Amino acid sequence: MKKIYYLQTCDTCRRIMKELNLSGFEKQEIKTESITVKQLDEMKAIAGSYEALFSRKAKKYKEMGLKDEVLNEKDYQQYILSDYTFLKRPVVVDGNEIFIGNEKKNLERLALHLNQK
């Protein structure tokens, strides 16, 4: 599977998609097409945990007081499924490889991966 989960209104997602050659990847805009349980479970299987996919930068994370709670894997799963803002963006899946978020080292790893193909 070659897929990118992104947010169209996110300047960072748009910049990353423009800079990297993601032709051949199916694109899913997560605000208009919600992530399914199956899709999230597939991402978790590659990433190793729901926590790895969870964004602590989401405004709702602080608004809902989640930063003061101890969350478990089930909580991370439910929050990501309940609101697209809780998914770290973008998420790029290429077979058994997953690249989560926009941290510099992650984007460098993704660029290297794409250039090796």
Biopython code that builds the backbone (N, CA, C, O; Angstrom):
import numpy as np
from Bio.PDB.StructureBuilder import StructureBuilder

atoms = [
    (1, "MET", "N", (0.850, -1.177, 0.000)),
    (1, "MET", "CA", (0.000, 0.000, 0.000)),
    (1, "MET", "C", (0.895, 1.241, 0.000)),
    (1, "MET", "O", (1.866, 1.327, 0.752)),
    (2, "LYS", "N", (0.550, 2.179, -0.847)),
    (2, "LYS", "CA", (1.252, 3.461, -0.907)),
    (2, "LYS", "C", (0.200, 4.537, -0.675)),
    (2, "LYS", "O", (-0.631, 4.812, -1.541)),
    (3, "LYS", "N", (0.250, 5.141, 0.507)),
    (3, "LYS", "CA", (-0.805, 6.081, 0.861)),
    (3, "LYS", "C", (-0.264, 7.198, 1.733)),
    (3, "LYS", "O", (0.656, 7.002, 2.526)),
    (4, "ILE", "N", (-0.854, 8.379, 1.569)),
    (4, "ILE", "CA", (-0.514, 9.516, 2.421)),
    (4, "ILE", "C", (-1.795, 10.053, 3.038)),
    (4, "ILE", "O", (-2.777, 10.311, 2.342)),
    (5, "TYR", "N", (-1.768, 10.213, 4.344)),
    (5, "TYR", "CA", (-2.872, 10.804, 5.092)),
    (5, "TYR", "C", (-2.437, 12.227, 5.431)),
    (5, "TYR", "O", (-1.397, 12.432, 6.057)),
    (6, "TYR", "N", (-3.229, 13.197, 5.017)),
    (6, "TYR", "CA", (-2.823, 14.591, 5.186)),
    (6, "TYR", "C", (-4.032, 15.479, 5.417)),
    (6, "TYR", "O", (-5.178, 15.035, 5.344)),
    (7, "LEU", "N", (-3.749, 16.747, 5.697)),
    (7, "LEU", "CA", (-4.790, 17.746, 5.899)),
    (7, "LEU", "C", (-4.569, 18.851, 4.871)),
    (7, "LEU", "O", (-3.515, 19.486, 4.856)),
    (8, "GLN", "N", (-5.551, 19.078, 4.020)),
    (8, "GLN", "CA", (-5.437, 20.051, 2.933)),
    (8, "GLN", "C", (-5.193, 21.468, 3.440)),
    (8, "GLN", "O", (-4.519, 22.253, 2.774)),
    (9, "THR", "N", (-5.726, 21.800, 4.598)),
    (9, "THR", "CA", (-5.578, 23.156, 5.129)),
    (9, "THR", "C", (-4.260, 23.362, 5.869)),
    (9, "THR", "O", (-3.987, 24.462, 6.350)),
    (10, "CYS", "N", (-3.450, 22.325, 5.964)),
    (10, "CYS", "CA", (-2.171, 22.406, 6.677)),
    (10, "CYS", "C", (-1.065, 22.807, 5.698)),
    (10, "CYS", "O", (-0.739, 22.066, 4.770)),
    (11, "ASP", "N", (-0.498, 23.993, 5.923)),
    (11, "ASP", "CA", (0.577, 24.476, 5.055)),
    (11, "ASP", "C", (1.762, 23.521, 5.047)),
    (11, "ASP", "O", (2.378, 23.302, 4.004)),
    (12, "THR", "N", (2.079, 22.958, 6.190)),
    (12, "THR", "CA", (3.212, 22.040, 6.289)),
    (12, "THR", "C", (2.975, 20.789, 5.448)),
    (12, "THR", "O", (3.872, 20.343, 4.732)),
    (13, "CYS", "N", (1.784, 20.226, 5.530)),
    (13, "CYS", "CA", (1.462, 19.043, 4.719)),
    (13, "CYS", "C", (1.582, 19.369, 3.232)),
    (13, "CYS", "O", (2.163, 18.601, 2.466)),
    (14, "ARG", "N", (1.032, 20.505, 2.832)),
    (14, "ARG", "CA", (1.091, 20.897, 1.414)),
    (14, "ARG", "C", (2.532, 21.091, 0.961)),
    (14, "ARG", "O", (2.901, 20.669, -0.135)),
    (15, "ARG", "N", (3.350, 21.727, 1.800)),
    (15, "ARG", "CA", (4.759, 21.951, 1.451)),
    (15, "ARG", "C", (5.492, 20.617, 1.288)),
    (15, "ARG", "O", (6.237, 20.429, 0.327)),
    (16, "ILE", "N", (5.281, 19.706, 2.218)),
    (16, "ILE", "CA", (5.944, 18.403, 2.176)),
    (16, "ILE", "C", (5.531, 17.647, 0.918)),
    (16, "ILE", "O", (6.375, 17.062, 0.239)),
    (17, "MET", "N", (4.255, 17.656, 0.611)),
    (17, "MET", "CA", (3.765, 16.943, -0.570)),
    (17, "MET", "C", (4.316, 17.558, -1.853)),
    (17, "MET", "O", (4.547, 16.850, -2.833)),
    (18, "LYS", "N", (4.525, 18.859, -1.849)),
    (18, "LYS", "CA", (5.062, 19.538, -3.018)),
    (18, "LYS", "C", (6.554, 19.229, -3.191)),
    (18, "LYS", "O", (7.023, 19.018, -4.309)),
    (19, "GLU", "N", (7.294, 19.205, -2.075)),
    (19, "GLU", "CA", (8.742, 18.992, -2.114)),
    (19, "GLU", "C", (9.123, 17.555, -2.447)),
    (19, "GLU", "O", (10.130, 17.325, -3.116)),
    (20, "LEU", "N", (8.344, 16.599, -1.996)),
    (20, "LEU", "CA", (8.674, 15.192, -2.203)),
    (20, "LEU", "C", (7.885, 14.622, -3.375)),
    (20, "LEU", "O", (6.759, 15.037, -3.647)),
    (21, "ASN", "N", (8.488, 13.678, -4.050)),
    (21, "ASN", "CA", (7.803, 13.029, -5.169)),
    (21, "ASN", "C", (6.895, 11.931, -4.613)),
    (21, "ASN", "O", (7.340, 10.816, -4.342)),
    (22, "LEU", "N", (5.633, 12.267, -4.451)),
    (22, "LEU", "CA", (4.674, 11.299, -3.907)),
    (22, "LEU", "C", (3.705, 10.821, -4.981)),
    (22, "LEU", "O", (2.598, 10.380, -4.675)),
    (23, "SER", "N", (4.129, 10.909, -6.250)),
    (23, "SER", "CA", (3.286, 10.383, -7.316)),
    (23, "SER", "C", (3.201, 8.874, -7.129)),
    (23, "SER", "O", (4.172, 8.232, -6.727)),
    (24, "GLY", "N", (2.070, 8.334, -7.414)),
    (24, "GLY", "CA", (1.865, 6.906, -7.195)),
    (24, "GLY", "C", (1.306, 6.592, -5.817)),
    (24, "GLY", "O", (0.951, 5.448, -5.534)),
    (25, "PHE", "N", (1.227, 7.600, -4.963)),
    (25, "PHE", "CA", (0.645, 7.413, -3.639)),
    (25, "PHE", "C", (-0.823, 7.818, -3.667)),
    (25, "PHE", "O", (-1.181, 8.855, -4.225)),
    (26, "GLU", "N", (-1.662, 6.996, -3.064)),
    (26, "GLU", "CA", (-3.061, 7.371, -2.874)),
    (26, "GLU", "C", (-3.090, 8.429, -1.781)),
    (26, "GLU", "O", (-2.423, 8.295, -0.755)),
    (27, "LYS", "N", (-3.864, 9.476, -2.007)),
    (27, "LYS", "CA", (-3.933, 10.561, -1.028)),
    (27, "LYS", "C", (-5.301, 10.570, -0.353)),
    (27, "LYS", "O", (-6.334, 10.468, -1.015)),
    (28, "GLN", "N", (-5.292, 10.691, 0.963)),
    (28, "GLN", "CA", (-6.541, 10.771, 1.719)),
    (28, "GLN", "C", (-6.515, 12.012, 2.591)),
    (28, "GLN", "O", (-5.702, 12.132, 3.508)),
    (29, "GLU", "N", (-7.414, 12.928, 2.291)),
    (29, "GLU", "CA", (-7.554, 14.161, 3.053)),
    (29, "GLU", "C", (-8.415, 13.823, 4.261)),
    (29, "GLU", "O", (-9.604, 13.542, 4.115)),
    (30, "ILE", "N", (-7.825, 13.846, 5.455)),
    (30, "ILE", "CA", (-8.469, 13.264, 6.635)),
    (30, "ILE", "C", (-9.616, 14.081, 7.210)),
    (30, "ILE", "O", (-10.383, 13.576, 8.030)),
    (31, "LYS", "N", (-9.745, 15.331, 6.793)),
    (31, "LYS", "CA", (-10.866, 16.128, 7.285)),
    (31, "LYS", "C", (-12.139, 15.783, 6.525)),
    (31, "LYS", "O", (-13.222, 15.739, 7.109)),
    (32, "THR", "N", (-12.011, 15.538, 5.226)),
    (32, "THR", "CA", (-13.185, 15.233, 4.408)),
    (32, "THR", "C", (-13.452, 13.734, 4.305)),
    (32, "THR", "O", (-14.582, 13.322, 4.046)),
    (33, "GLU", "N", (-12.425, 12.922, 4.504)),
    (33, "GLU", "CA", (-12.574, 11.463, 4.473)),
    (33, "GLU", "C", (-11.942, 10.886, 5.734)),
    (33, "GLU", "O", (-10.734, 10.659, 5.802)),
    (34, "SER", "N", (-12.784, 10.659, 6.716)),
    (34, "SER", "CA", (-12.300, 10.210, 8.030)),
    (34, "SER", "C", (-11.528, 8.898, 7.942)),
    (34, "SER", "O", (-11.777, 8.059, 7.076)),
    (35, "ILE", "N", (-10.603, 8.753, 8.849)),
    (35, "ILE", "CA", (-9.828, 7.519, 8.964)),
    (35, "ILE", "C", (-10.727, 6.440, 9.553)),
    (35, "ILE", "O", (-11.464, 6.686, 10.509)),
    (36, "THR", "N", (-10.663, 5.260, 8.985)),
    (36, "THR", "CA", (-11.468, 4.152, 9.492)),
    (36, "THR", "C", (-10.674, 3.389, 10.565)),
    (36, "THR", "O", (-9.461, 3.550, 10.700)),
    (37, "VAL", "N", (-11.387, 2.572, 11.303)),
    (37, "VAL", "CA", (-10.748, 1.732, 12.323)),
    (37, "VAL", "C", (-9.712, 0.834, 11.645)),
    (37, "VAL", "O", (-8.604, 0.663, 12.154)),
    (38, "LYS", "N", (-10.078, 0.264, 10.497)),
    (38, "LYS", "CA", (-9.172, -0.634, 9.773)),
    (38, "LYS", "C", (-7.900, 0.102, 9.350)),
    (38, "LYS", "O", (-6.796, -0.417, 9.516)),
    (39, "GLN", "N", (-8.055, 1.310, 8.804)),
    (39, "GLN", "CA", (-6.882, 2.086, 8.378)),
    (39, "GLN", "C", (-5.977, 2.409, 9.566)),
    (39, "GLN", "O", (-4.757, 2.277, 9.476)),
    (40, "LEU", "N", (-6.573, 2.827, 10.665)),
    (40, "LEU", "CA", (-5.791, 3.162, 11.851)),
    (40, "LEU", "C", (-5.078, 1.927, 12.390)),
    (40, "LEU", "O", (-3.924, 2.006, 12.810)),
    (41, "ASP", "N", (-5.762, 0.794, 12.379)),
    (41, "ASP", "CA", (-5.144, -0.444, 12.846)),
    (41, "ASP", "C", (-3.974, -0.854, 11.953)),
    (41, "ASP", "O", (-2.968, -1.369, 12.442)),
    (42, "GLU", "N", (-4.107, -0.623, 10.637)),
    (42, "GLU", "CA", (-3.009, -0.926, 9.709)),
    (42, "GLU", "C", (-1.807, -0.024, 9.989)),
    (42, "GLU", "O", (-0.664, -0.482, 9.966)),
    (43, "MET", "N", (-2.067, 1.256, 10.251)),
    (43, "MET", "CA", (-0.978, 2.177, 10.573)),
    (43, "MET", "C", (-0.306, 1.770, 11.883)),
    (43, "MET", "O", (0.920, 1.788, 11.991)),
    (44, "LYS", "N", (-1.115, 1.404, 12.876)),
    (44, "LYS", "CA", (-0.594, 1.000, 14.186)),
    (44, "LYS", "C", (0.266, -0.256, 14.070)),
    (44, "LYS", "O", (1.285, -0.383, 14.750)),
    (45, "ALA", "N", (-0.148, -1.185, 13.204)),
    (45, "ALA", "CA", (0.615, -2.427, 13.037)),
    (45, "ALA", "C", (2.033, -2.137, 12.546)),
    (45, "ALA", "O", (2.980, -2.820, 12.936)),
    (46, "ILE", "N", (2.178, -1.135, 11.700)),
    (46, "ILE", "CA", (3.501, -0.776, 11.181)),
    (46, "ILE", "C", (4.249, 0.113, 12.184)),
    (46, "ILE", "O", (5.444, -0.070, 12.418)),
    (47, "ALA", "N", (3.529, 1.077, 12.772)),
    (47, "ALA", "CA", (4.159, 2.040, 13.684)),
    (47, "ALA", "C", (4.502, 1.431, 15.045)),
    (47, "ALA", "O", (5.438, 1.878, 15.709)),
    (48, "GLY", "N", (3.755, 0.426, 15.452)),
    (48, "GLY", "CA", (4.012, -0.218, 16.733)),
    (48, "GLY", "C", (3.089, 0.212, 17.853)),
    (48, "GLY", "O", (2.926, -0.508, 18.838)),
    (49, "SER", "N", (2.474, 1.401, 17.710)),
    (49, "SER", "CA", (1.550, 1.859, 18.751)),
    (49, "SER", "C", (0.660, 2.964, 18.207)),
    (49, "SER", "O", (0.985, 3.616, 17.215)),
    (50, "TYR", "N", (-0.468, 3.162, 18.875)),
    (50, "TYR", "CA", (-1.335, 4.296, 18.542)),
    (50, "TYR", "C", (-0.689, 5.591, 19.025)),
    (50, "TYR", "O", (-0.868, 6.649, 18.421)),
    (51, "GLU", "N", (0.059, 5.497, 20.116)),
    (51, "GLU", "CA", (0.706, 6.677, 20.670)),
    (51, "GLU", "C", (1.648, 7.317, 19.643)),
    (51, "GLU", "O", (1.746, 8.542, 19.575)),
    (52, "ALA", "N", (2.335, 6.502, 18.851)),
    (52, "ALA", "CA", (3.247, 7.024, 17.833)),
    (52, "ALA", "C", (2.508, 7.854, 16.783)),
    (52, "ALA", "O", (3.103, 8.720, 16.142)),
    (53, "LEU", "N", (1.225, 7.591, 16.611)),
    (53, "LEU", "CA", (0.407, 8.294, 15.620)),
    (53, "LEU", "C", (-0.325, 9.500, 16.206)),
    (53, "LEU", "O", (-0.925, 10.285, 15.472)),
    (54, "PHE", "N", (-0.275, 9.641, 17.512)),
    (54, "PHE", "CA", (-1.055, 10.642, 18.227)),
    (54, "PHE", "C", (-0.304, 11.968, 18.300)),
    (54, "PHE", "O", (0.883, 12.005, 18.624)),
    (55, "SER", "N", (-1.008, 13.048, 17.996)),
    (55, "SER", "CA", (-0.409, 14.382, 18.021)),
    (55, "SER", "C", (-0.704, 15.095, 19.338)),
    (55, "SER", "O", (-1.857, 15.351, 19.684)),
    (56, "ARG", "N", (0.349, 15.402, 20.047)),
    (56, "ARG", "CA", (0.203, 16.186, 21.273)),
    (56, "ARG", "C", (0.196, 17.686, 20.962)),
    (56, "ARG", "O", (0.031, 18.510, 21.862)),
    (57, "LYS", "N", (0.373, 18.031, 19.703)),
    (57, "LYS", "CA", (0.349, 19.436, 19.291)),
    (57, "LYS", "C", (-1.064, 19.908, 18.951)),
    (57, "LYS", "O", (-1.287, 21.102, 18.752)),
    (58, "ALA", "N", (-2.005, 18.991, 18.884)),
    (58, "ALA", "CA", (-3.391, 19.348, 18.567)),
    (58, "ALA", "C", (-3.934, 20.308, 19.625)),
    (58, "ALA", "O", (-3.723, 20.102, 20.820)),
    (59, "LYS", "N", (-4.628, 21.349, 19.186)),
    (59, "LYS", "CA", (-5.192, 22.328, 20.128)),
    (59, "LYS", "C", (-6.097, 21.656, 21.145)),
    (59, "LYS", "O", (-6.107, 22.024, 22.320)),
    (60, "LYS", "N", (-6.851, 20.677, 20.693)),
    (60, "LYS", "CA", (-7.798, 19.995, 21.586)),
    (60, "LYS", "C", (-7.092, 19.211, 22.692)),
    (60, "LYS", "O", (-7.681, 18.934, 23.738)),
    (61, "TYR", "N", (-5.830, 18.855, 22.457)),
    (61, "TYR", "CA", (-5.070, 18.118, 23.464)),
    (61, "TYR", "C", (-4.995, 18.927, 24.756)),
    (61, "TYR", "O", (-5.195, 18.392, 25.846)),
    (62, "LYS", "N", (-4.707, 20.212, 24.624)),
    (62, "LYS", "CA", (-4.651, 21.084, 25.801)),
    (62, "LYS", "C", (-6.054, 21.501, 26.238)),
    (62, "LYS", "O", (-6.359, 21.514, 27.430)),
    (63, "GLU", "N", (-6.905, 21.841, 25.267)),
    (63, "GLU", "CA", (-8.265, 22.301, 25.584)),
    (63, "GLU", "C", (-9.040, 21.272, 26.398)),
    (63, "GLU", "O", (-9.791, 21.629, 27.306)),
    (64, "MET", "N", (-8.858, 20.002, 26.074)),
    (64, "MET", "CA", (-9.586, 18.936, 26.757)),
    (64, "MET", "C", (-8.874, 18.484, 28.034)),
    (64, "MET", "O", (-9.367, 17.602, 28.737)),
    (65, "GLY", "N", (-7.732, 19.075, 28.333)),
    (65, "GLY", "CA", (-6.996, 18.712, 29.537)),
    (65, "GLY", "C", (-6.291, 17.369, 29.444)),
    (65, "GLY", "O", (-5.938, 16.783, 30.467)),
    (66, "LEU", "N", (-6.084, 16.877, 28.233)),
    (66, "LEU", "CA", (-5.473, 15.554, 28.066)),
    (66, "LEU", "C", (-4.018, 15.532, 28.491)),
    (66, "LEU", "O", (-3.484, 14.482, 28.847)),
    (67, "LYS", "N", (-3.372, 16.701, 28.454)),
    (67, "LYS", "CA", (-1.957, 16.742, 28.855)),
    (67, "LYS", "C", (-1.784, 16.428, 30.332)),
    (67, "LYS", "O", (-0.689, 16.076, 30.770)),
    (68, "ASP", "N", (-2.853, 16.552, 31.098)),
    (68, "ASP", "CA", (-2.792, 16.272, 32.528)),
    (68, "ASP", "C", (-3.277, 14.865, 32.867)),
    (68, "ASP", "O", (-3.335, 14.491, 34.038)),
    (69, "GLU", "N", (-3.626, 14.086, 31.845)),
    (69, "GLU", "CA", (-4.116, 12.724, 32.063)),
    (69, "GLU", "C", (-3.079, 11.705, 31.609)),
    (69, "GLU", "O", (-2.212, 12.004, 30.788)),
    (70, "VAL", "N", (-3.182, 10.513, 32.149)),
    (70, "VAL", "CA", (-2.352, 9.402, 31.697)),
    (70, "VAL", "C", (-3.192, 8.618, 30.691)),
    (70, "VAL", "O", (-4.200, 8.006, 31.045)),
    (71, "LEU", "N", (-2.759, 8.647, 29.435)),
    (71, "LEU", "CA", (-3.520, 7.987, 28.376)),
    (71, "LEU", "C", (-2.927, 6.617, 28.074)),
    (71, "LEU", "O", (-1.718, 6.408, 28.180)),
    (72, "ASN", "N", (-3.801, 5.689, 27.697)),
    (72, "ASN", "CA", (-3.331, 4.372, 27.287)),
    (72, "ASN", "C", (-3.602, 4.188, 25.787)),
    (72, "ASN", "O", (-4.160, 5.074, 25.141)),
    (73, "GLU", "N", (-3.212, 3.057, 25.252)),
    (73, "GLU", "CA", (-3.352, 2.804, 23.811)),
    (73, "GLU", "C", (-4.803, 2.924, 23.338)),
    (73, "GLU", "O", (-5.064, 3.464, 22.263)),
    (74, "LYS", "N", (-5.734, 2.427, 24.132)),
    (74, "LYS", "CA", (-7.157, 2.507, 23.769)),
    (74, "LYS", "C", (-7.595, 3.977, 23.692)),
    (74, "LYS", "O", (-8.355, 4.356, 22.800)),
    (75, "ASP", "N", (-7.112, 4.797, 24.627)),
    (75, "ASP", "CA", (-7.432, 6.230, 24.611)),
    (75, "ASP", "C", (-6.897, 6.881, 23.340)),
    (75, "ASP", "O", (-7.617, 7.622, 22.671)),
    (76, "TYR", "N", (-5.631, 6.605, 23.004)),
    (76, "TYR", "CA", (-5.039, 7.191, 21.793)),
    (76, "TYR", "C", (-5.856, 6.805, 20.566)),
    (76, "TYR", "O", (-6.148, 7.642, 19.711)),
    (77, "GLN", "N", (-6.221, 5.533, 20.489)),
    (77, "GLN", "CA", (-7.014, 5.051, 19.356)),
    (77, "GLN", "C", (-8.336, 5.802, 19.269)),
    (77, "GLN", "O", (-8.706, 6.291, 18.202)),
    (78, "GLN", "N", (-9.043, 5.894, 20.378)),
    (78, "GLN", "CA", (-10.358, 6.543, 20.380)),
    (78, "GLN", "C", (-10.266, 8.024, 20.023)),
    (78, "GLN", "O", (-11.105, 8.531, 19.278)),
    (79, "TYR", "N", (-9.263, 8.720, 20.544)),
    (79, "TYR", "CA", (-9.129, 10.144, 20.236)),
    (79, "TYR", "C", (-8.803, 10.366, 18.765)),
    (79, "TYR", "O", (-9.349, 11.278, 18.143)),
    (80, "ILE", "N", (-7.923, 9.548, 18.200)),
    (80, "ILE", "CA", (-7.590, 9.695, 16.781)),
    (80, "ILE", "C", (-8.817, 9.438, 15.913)),
    (80, "ILE", "O", (-9.050, 10.148, 14.935)),
    (81, "LEU", "N", (-9.594, 8.428, 16.268)),
    (81, "LEU", "CA", (-10.796, 8.123, 15.484)),
    (81, "LEU", "C", (-11.893, 9.169, 15.672)),
    (81, "LEU", "O", (-12.708, 9.380, 14.773)),
    (82, "SER", "N", (-11.918, 9.818, 16.820)),
    (82, "SER", "CA", (-12.988, 10.783, 17.103)),
    (82, "SER", "C", (-12.744, 12.140, 16.460)),
    (82, "SER", "O", (-13.697, 12.864, 16.172)),
    (83, "ASP", "N", (-11.472, 12.499, 16.230)),
    (83, "ASP", "CA", (-11.177, 13.822, 15.680)),
    (83, "ASP", "C", (-9.879, 13.779, 14.891)),
    (83, "ASP", "O", (-8.836, 13.385, 15.414)),
    (84, "TYR", "N", (-9.949, 14.185, 13.628)),
    (84, "TYR", "CA", (-8.788, 14.127, 12.736)),
    (84, "TYR", "C", (-7.585, 14.907, 13.255)),
    (84, "TYR", "O", (-6.452, 14.602, 12.883)),
    (85, "THR", "N", (-7.807, 15.904, 14.103)),
    (85, "THR", "CA", (-6.692, 16.735, 14.577)),
    (85, "THR", "C", (-5.734, 15.961, 15.481)),
    (85, "THR", "O", (-4.610, 16.408, 15.712)),
    (86, "PHE", "N", (-6.163, 14.809, 15.993)),
    (86, "PHE", "CA", (-5.303, 14.026, 16.871)),
    (86, "PHE", "C", (-4.319, 13.127, 16.118)),
    (86, "PHE", "O", (-3.469, 12.493, 16.743)),
    (87, "LEU", "N", (-4.420, 13.063, 14.797)),
    (87, "LEU", "CA", (-3.461, 12.282, 14.017)),
    (87, "LEU", "C", (-2.274, 13.160, 13.658)),
    (87, "LEU", "O", (-2.449, 14.247, 13.108)),
    (88, "LYS", "N", (-1.068, 12.696, 13.966)),
    (88, "LYS", "CA", (0.140, 13.411, 13.540)),
    (88, "LYS", "C", (0.131, 13.439, 12.021)),
    (88, "LYS", "O", (-0.200, 12.447, 11.372)),
    (89, "ARG", "N", (0.499, 14.586, 11.462)),
    (89, "ARG", "CA", (0.427, 14.701, 10.014)),
    (89, "ARG", "C", (1.739, 15.196, 9.436)),
    (89, "ARG", "O", (2.500, 15.911, 10.087)),
    (90, "PRO", "N", (1.981, 14.798, 8.196)),
    (90, "PRO", "CA", (1.302, 13.751, 7.431)),
    (90, "PRO", "C", (1.772, 12.358, 7.869)),
    (90, "PRO", "O", (2.795, 12.203, 8.537)),
    (91, "VAL", "N", (0.995, 11.367, 7.471)),
    (91, "VAL", "CA", (1.406, 9.977, 7.656)),
    (91, "VAL", "C", (1.567, 9.393, 6.259)),
    (91, "VAL", "O", (0.625, 9.381, 5.466)),
    (92, "VAL", "N", (2.757, 8.914, 5.972)),
    (92, "VAL", "CA", (3.039, 8.308, 4.669)),
    (92, "VAL", "C", (3.313, 6.830, 4.901)),
    (92, "VAL", "O", (4.189, 6.460, 5.683)),
    (93, "VAL", "N", (2.546, 5.989, 4.207)),
    (93, "VAL", "CA", (2.712, 4.541, 4.313)),
    (93, "VAL", "C", (3.160, 4.025, 2.949)),
    (93, "VAL", "O", (2.513, 4.271, 1.932)),
    (94, "ASP", "N", (4.271, 3.309, 2.949)),
    (94, "ASP", "CA", (4.784, 2.698, 1.719)),
    (94, "ASP", "C", (5.138, 1.259, 2.052)),
    (94, "ASP", "O", (6.231, 0.967, 2.538)),
    (95, "GLY", "N", (4.200, 0.371, 1.784)),
    (95, "GLY", "CA", (4.399, -1.038, 2.119)),
    (95, "GLY", "C", (4.502, -1.224, 3.611)),
    (95, "GLY", "O", (3.561, -0.926, 4.347)),
    (96, "ASN", "N", (5.659, -1.723, 4.070)),
    (96, "ASN", "CA", (5.877, -1.948, 5.502)),
    (96, "ASN", "C", (6.616, -0.805, 6.169)),
    (96, "ASN", "O", (7.063, -0.937, 7.308)),
    (97, "GLU", "N", (6.749, 0.311, 5.479)),
    (97, "GLU", "CA", (7.414, 1.495, 6.032)),
    (97, "GLU", "C", (6.371, 2.563, 6.338)),
    (97, "GLU", "O", (5.425, 2.759, 5.575)),
    (98, "ILE", "N", (6.554, 3.246, 7.454)),
    (98, "ILE", "CA", (5.642, 4.332, 7.808)),
    (98, "ILE", "C", (6.465, 5.527, 8.277)),
    (98, "ILE", "O", (7.460, 5.383, 8.987)),
    (99, "PHE", "N", (6.023, 6.702, 7.860)),
    (99, "PHE", "CA", (6.684, 7.952, 8.201)),
    (99, "PHE", "C", (5.614, 8.856, 8.798)),
    (99, "PHE", "O", (4.648, 9.218, 8.127)),
    (100, "ILE", "N", (5.795, 9.215, 10.058)),
    (100, "ILE", "CA", (4.743, 9.900, 10.808)),
    (100, "ILE", "C", (5.207, 11.288, 11.217)),
    (100, "ILE", "O", (6.230, 11.447, 11.883)),
    (101, "GLY", "N", (4.437, 12.289, 10.809)),
    (101, "GLY", "CA", (4.702, 13.645, 11.263)),
    (101, "GLY", "C", (5.676, 14.408, 10.397)),
    (101, "GLY", "O", (6.149, 13.918, 9.372)),
    (102, "ASN", "N", (5.967, 15.632, 10.837)),
    (102, "ASN", "CA", (6.766, 16.545, 10.023)),
    (102, "ASN", "C", (8.105, 16.911, 10.652)),
    (102, "ASN", "O", (8.705, 17.922, 10.285)),
    (103, "GLU", "N", (8.579, 16.103, 11.594)),
    (103, "GLU", "CA", (9.884, 16.362, 12.182)),
    (103, "GLU", "C", (10.953, 16.211, 11.111)),
    (103, "GLU", "O", (10.836, 15.376, 10.214)),
    (104, "LYS", "N", (11.989, 17.022, 11.213)),
    (104, "LYS", "CA", (13.041, 17.056, 10.202)),
    (104, "LYS", "C", (13.657, 15.683, 9.939)),
    (104, "LYS", "O", (13.817, 15.292, 8.783)),
    (105, "LYS", "N", (14.005, 14.944, 11.002)),
    (105, "LYS", "CA", (14.649, 13.638, 10.813)),
    (105, "LYS", "C", (13.714, 12.645, 10.123)),
    (105, "LYS", "O", (14.163, 11.799, 9.350)),
    (106, "ASN", "N", (12.428, 12.746, 10.401)),
    (106, "ASN", "CA", (11.447, 11.872, 9.757)),
    (106, "ASN", "C", (11.351, 12.189, 8.267)),
    (106, "ASN", "O", (11.297, 11.281, 7.438)),
    (107, "LEU", "N", (11.331, 13.486, 7.927)),
    (107, "LEU", "CA", (11.233, 13.891, 6.526)),
    (107, "LEU", "C", (12.502, 13.529, 5.761)),
    (107, "LEU", "O", (12.432, 13.170, 4.586)),
    (108, "GLU", "N", (13.655, 13.617, 6.411)),
    (108, "GLU", "CA", (14.899, 13.204, 5.771)),
    (108, "GLU", "C", (14.886, 11.707, 5.495)),
    (108, "GLU", "O", (15.328, 11.258, 4.437)),
    (109, "ARG", "N", (14.377, 10.941, 6.450)),
    (109, "ARG", "CA", (14.268, 9.482, 6.279)),
    (109, "ARG", "C", (13.305, 9.148, 5.137)),
    (109, "ARG", "O", (13.563, 8.239, 4.347)),
    (110, "LEU", "N", (12.196, 9.885, 5.055)),
    (110, "LEU", "CA", (11.224, 9.672, 3.984)),
    (110, "LEU", "C", (11.838, 10.024, 2.632)),
    (110, "LEU", "O", (11.683, 9.265, 1.675)),
    (111, "ALA", "N", (12.526, 11.151, 2.534)),
    (111, "ALA", "CA", (13.159, 11.549, 1.265)),
    (111, "ALA", "C", (14.170, 10.503, 0.816)),
    (111, "ALA", "O", (14.219, 10.145, -0.361)),
    (112, "LEU", "N", (14.970, 10.016, 1.745)),
    (112, "LEU", "CA", (15.957, 8.978, 1.434)),
    (112, "LEU", "C", (15.253, 7.714, 0.935)),
    (112, "LEU", "O", (15.677, 7.103, -0.046)),
    (113, "HIS", "N", (14.188, 7.335, 1.615)),
    (113, "HIS", "CA", (13.410, 6.146, 1.227)),
    (113, "HIS", "C", (12.855, 6.308, -0.190)),
    (113, "HIS", "O", (12.945, 5.382, -0.997)),
    (114, "LEU", "N", (12.292, 7.457, -0.495)),
    (114, "LEU", "CA", (11.706, 7.687, -1.813)),
    (114, "LEU", "C", (12.770, 7.728, -2.909)),
    (114, "LEU", "O", (12.522, 7.287, -4.031)),
    (115, "ASN", "N", (13.946, 8.253, -2.589)),
    (115, "ASN", "CA", (15.027, 8.344, -3.576)),
    (115, "ASN", "C", (15.676, 7.007, -3.865)),
    (115, "ASN", "O", (16.335, 6.850, -4.893)),
    (116, "GLN", "N", (15.500, 6.035, -2.973)),
    (116, "GLN", "CA", (16.076, 4.698, -3.180)),
    (116, "GLN", "C", (15.224, 3.859, -4.101)),
    (116, "GLN", "O", (15.643, 2.778, -4.516)),
    (117, "LYS", "N", (14.060, 4.322, -4.423)),
    (117, "LYS", "CA", (13.138, 3.539, -5.260)),
    (117, "LYS", "C", (13.368, 3.829, -6.711)),
    (117, "LYS", "O", (12.688, 3.265, -7.569)),
]
sb = StructureBuilder()
sb.init_structure("model")
sb.init_model(0)
sb.init_chain("A")
sb.init_seg("    ")
for serial, (resi, resn, name, xyz) in enumerate(atoms, 1):
    if name == "N":
        sb.init_residue(resn, " ", resi, " ")
    sb.init_atom(name, np.array(xyz, "f"), 0.0, 1.0, " ", f" {name:<3s}", serial, name[0])
structure = sb.get_structure()
